[in-house]
Amino acid sequence: MDHEAVKGPATRSGVRRHPGGTPRTFWRKIREPLAQSRFVKNAIASLFAQFVRLIRLTNRVVDGSAQISGGAYSQFEPGIIALWHGQHLLTPAYYPKGRPLVAMVSRSADAELNALMIEKFGIEAVRGSGGRESSKHLDKGGAKALIALKKSLATGKNVAMIADIPHGTPRDAGLGIVLLARLSGRPILPAAIATSRRKVLERSWDKTTINLPFGRSSIVVGTPVFVPANADETEMERKRQEVTDALNAATAEAYRLVDGSK
């Protein structure tokens, strides 16, 4: 009898195959369950939160930064904190403790980790997307989120919202945040946080910035933007551009402070 034939090609090669196939096949089988695991998501969110705290602790806030913990902006509270996509990751660690904050977080699966992470800082997450090109065409989820944020403002809580439209034109405000300001009567506060040590993901649509420890940091709050309750389409567009300009100016100033005058 041909013993080699009985053993088969896998045994002849000296390689025993995993019952579930190759390691890559095995990983594909368990990847989806892991991605859906609440335990795994919480563990990753906790690690992310600890990293953000490390950034805050190891980056000295430079002179010229906004003094947000001393009540300097209390006259504008409750307010709508405006941030850019890709530039917002440090906000939970720099936001003053003890002040209620409600943040709008995208309903996408990728953003779920962000929602879990900010909750570990005591920040309430509202899922939705408010940065729309048209204030008259908010999707159902976005409309519900804006209503929830408006109610939060009415109870005296600050809210935070990403101003630009997901996968749209980066650093160009949508009308969603302007609509919230019109409906609530509360001001938009353009805010930016920067660190001297950072890694920019150039291939990402919004040039996401990964902040790194052991450097300098800055916080800038720009000129508040107020939107009249009777603002028409023309005024809404003007205010949208005002938010864009103010937030871009705050971002540029934040980077100037950590990088030095250029």
N, C-alpha and C positions, 0 to 999 in steps of 0.2 A: 504493500500500500504506500502511496506517495504521502509521507507525513507533511511535506511542505504544502500539499494541496489541502490537507485537512486543516492546517493552521490558518490558511487564508492569507491574503495579501497584507492585511493590517498587522498580523502577528509577525510575518516575515520581515516587515520593515522595522520591527521592534517598537512600534508605537501602539499603545492601547487607547482606543477612542473613548471619550467621555460618553456615558449613556445618553446624555442629552445632546450630543454632537460636539462641534468645536467650541472652544472658549468664547469665541465671538458670538456664536449662536446662543450659547448659554446666557451671555450678558444681555442679548437682545430680549430673551424671554423674561428676565427679571427686571430689566430697566423700567418697563412701563408700570409694574406693581410698585416699584420703589418710588417712581415719580408721583404716584397717587397716594403714597403713604403719608398720613398726617404726621406720624412720628418722625419720619425722615425729613419732611418739610420743616418741621419745628426745629429739628437739630441743625439743619443748614441755616435757618433764619437766626438761631441763637449764635452760631459761629460768625455770621455776618454782622450781627449786632455788636459782638465783642470786638470785631475788627474795627468797626466804625468808632467805638469808644476808644480804642487804642489810638486811632488817628487824632481824635480830639485831645487826648492826654499828652501826646508827644509832639503836637504842633502848636507852638506858642502863637497866641493871637497878637498880631503886630499893631503898632500904634496907627491910629487913623481909622481903625475898624469901628463899626457901629457898636454902641454900648446897649445891647438889647436886654441885658439882665437887670438894668437899673430903673426900668420903667420909663425910659426916655420916649418910648413910642406909645405910652398909655393913652395919649389923646386920640390916637388913631385906632384903638382897640374897641370892640372886636374888628379885626381887619382881615383882608384876603391876601395872604402871602403868595406872591407869584414867583415861580421858579421855572428854569428851562429844563427840558429833558436832558439827561446826561450830566447835568451839573447840580443835581438835587440830592445826591446820595448821602451827604453829610448832615443834612438838615436835622434829623432826629437827635443827633448828639450835641448840636449847638443850640437847639431850641431851649429856652429857659425852663427849668423844672418848676412844676407847680402851676403852670399856665395851661389851661385846657386847649387842646389843638385837635382839630378834625381834618384829615387829609384825604383828598380824592386820589384813589389809586385805580389804574386801569383794570378792566375786568378780564384781561388776557391771562392765560395760564402762567406766562412768564412773570407777571406782576404779582402773583399770589405770594411769592417769597418776600417781596417788598412789603406787602400788606402785613404779613406775619412779623417781619422785622420791626416795623415801626410800632406795632402794638407792644413790643417788648420795652419800648421807651414810654409807654403810657399814652401813646397817640392813637386816637380812634381812626380807623380806616373806613372810608365810604367808597364802594366800588362803582366805577363808571368812567366815562370819558367826556369831558366837557369842552375840550378845545375843538370846536367845530367851525367850519368855514361860514356857516349860516346860523344865525341865532334862531331862525324860524324852523330849522330842520334838525333839531336834536333827536337822536335815537331815544327809544324808551328808557334804556338804562341811564343814558346821560341826563335825561330830564329828571328822573328820580333822584339821581345823585345831586343835581343842582338844587332840587327842593330840599334834600337832606342838609346840604351845606347852608342854605338860606335859613333853615330852622336853627341850625347850630349857631349861626351869627346872631339870630334873634335872642338866643339864650345867653349871649355874652361870650361865646367861644370863638377864638381865632380859627380860621380855616386856611389850609394850604392847597394850592392847585398848580399843576403844570400848565404853563400858558400856551405852549406850542402844540400843534396837532400831531398825534402819534404817526410816524412815518410820513409826515407831510414836509413842509419846508422848515428846517430847524431854525430855532431862534427867531421865529415870526409868529406873534401871538394869534391865537384863534379868537373867535367872538364869544366863546363859552364863558371865559372869565369876565369879559366885559358885561355880558348879560347878567351874571351873578351880581356884579357890582350895581347894575341898574336896578335889579329886583330887590336887593337888600338895602341899598342906600349906604353901604359901607365901602371904604376906600380900598384900592388895590395897592399893596406894598411890594414893589419890585425888590427881590432879595437875591443875593449871590454869596456863595462861600467858595473860597479857593485855597489851595495849598501850594507851597513852593515845590514840593516833590510830588510828582504825579505822572501817570501814564495815560496818554490819550489813545483810545481805540479808534484809529484813523478810518478803519473800514466800516465802523458802525455809522448808521444814517445820521445820528445826532452827535457824533464825535464824543461818545461817552468818556468821562474822565474818571479814572481810578485813582483816588487820592492815596498817598503813601505816608508812612509815619516818619518822625524825626526831621521835621522841617518847620516852616512857618505857615500860619493860616491867617485868613482875613475874612471879615464879615462886612457886607455892605448892604444897606437898605436905601434904595433910591427915593426919589420924589414921589409921594403918594399920588395916585390917579383917582379922581372922583368922577363918577358917571351920573349925570342927571336922570331922575326917574322918568322924564319925558323925552329922553334922547331918541331921535329918529334914526333911520338907517344911515344917513350921512354922518350924524354925530357919533353913532356907534363905530363906524369905520374910522373916524378920526381918533376916537379913544383907543381903538384897537392898535392903531399905529403909535399912539402915545405910550401905551403899555410896552410895545415892542422896543421903542427907542429908550424908554426908561430902564427896562430890564437889561438891554444890551449895554447901556452906560454903566449900570451897577456891576455887571459881569466884568467889563473891561477894567473898572476901578478896582475890583477885588483882585484881579490878576496883577494889576500894576502895583498894588500894595505888597504882594508877596514876592514879586519878581524885581521890584525896584523901578524907578522912573525910567522910561525908555522914550 
